[in-house]
Amino acid sequence: MKLSKKGQYASRAMLELSLKYGQGPVGIRGVAEEQKIPKRFLEQILLMLKRAGYVRSEKGKKGGYYLARPPEVITVAEVIRAMDGPLAPIECVSVTSPKSCPMEDVCSLRLLWKDVRDVVAGMLEKTTFADLAGRQLKMNNERRSRD
């Protein structure tokens, strides 16, 4: 699995919206500034996240984007899959869109890549954006106490 810029920025946007969950819509400019994401690219990403059902938007002066569901129920894995496709490092071990391979039954490398997929997918599937927001807040508090 190689995480694209789109996947990275989508994750960061979702993290920012998780940090602001319950506070109302967040403007694109605020997300872009906090997460260091180019605004034009962020606009495209937020539209993709909206189409995928992860965020909603409100128009107007006080409008912006907000999570469509609580961050406790949105996993990193589902957002990465929505942006970048399967988490598997090679197609023959993909769960969501497998491709057959002529060596499937006799390839020990396939077993290694399946194990890699299972570890990566397991970690991303058990990590929610609420988990990440909690970690971020803890890091911010630790940094403030050092300053």
VENWO-V981563 format. One record per backbone hydrogen bond with DSSP energy under -1.0 kcal/mol. CO is the residue of the C=O (numbers start at 1). NH is the residue of the N-H. Records with the same first field share a line. If there is no record, write none. Layout:
CO: NH ; NH
//
This chain:
4: 8
5: 9
6: 10
7: 11
8: 12
9: 13
10: 14
11: 15
12: 16
13: 17
14: 18
15: 19
16: 20
18: 21
20: 23
26: 65
27: 31
28: 32
29: 33
30: 34
31: 35
32: 37
38: 42
39: 43
40: 44
41: 45
42: 46
43: 47
44: 48
45: 49
46: 50
47: 51
48: 52
49: 54
50: 53
54: 68
56: 66
58: 64
60: 63
64: 58
65: 26
66: 56
70: 73
71: 130
74: 129
75: 79
76: 80
77: 81
78: 82
79: 83
80: 84
81: 85
90: 93
91: 94 ; 99
101: 104
103: 106
108: 112
109: 113
110: 114
111: 115
112: 116
113: 117
114: 118
115: 119
116: 120
117: 121
118: 122
119: 123
120: 124
121: 125
122: 126
124: 77
127: 76
128: 132
129: 133
130: 134
131: 135
132: 136
133: 137
134: 138
135: 139
136: 140
137: 141
138: 142
139: 143
140: 144
141: 145
142: 146
143: 147
//
